Amino acid sequence: MTAAIGTAESNTFEGSMLEQKVKEIVLNIIAVVAPDADLSDLKGEVKLRDQLDMDSMDFLDIVMELRKRYKIEVPKEDYPMLASLDSCVSYLMPKLQAVVTA
């Protein structure tokens, strides 16, 4: 029984570590795209464009950085999944898992 609990705790810890790393990746990309943006107080659930002075070109630059740095293609229909920091992390976690855990 304890092995199953330990495994569940380990998976939760690994999941939170992956989540934190993906969040750092997203924030690093935003810092490159919008270097004057204050990222210290971002709310995870609020749309990035509502919190930062970003326009549609900045958003496309984020998508292009994901492609350039991590070979991640984001189809147009998935753009709404990148609206907030939390939704970015949720969308990108499975796509970046191999990169982060390597």
QUIWO-V124280 format. One record per helix or strand of 3 or more residues. SS is the DSSP state (H for helix, E for strand). FROM is the first residue (numbers start at 1). TO is the last residue. If there is no record, write none. Layout:
SS/FROM/TO ; SS/FROM/TO
//
This chain:
H/2/33 ; H/48/51 ; H/56/70 ; H/76/82 ; H/85/101
//
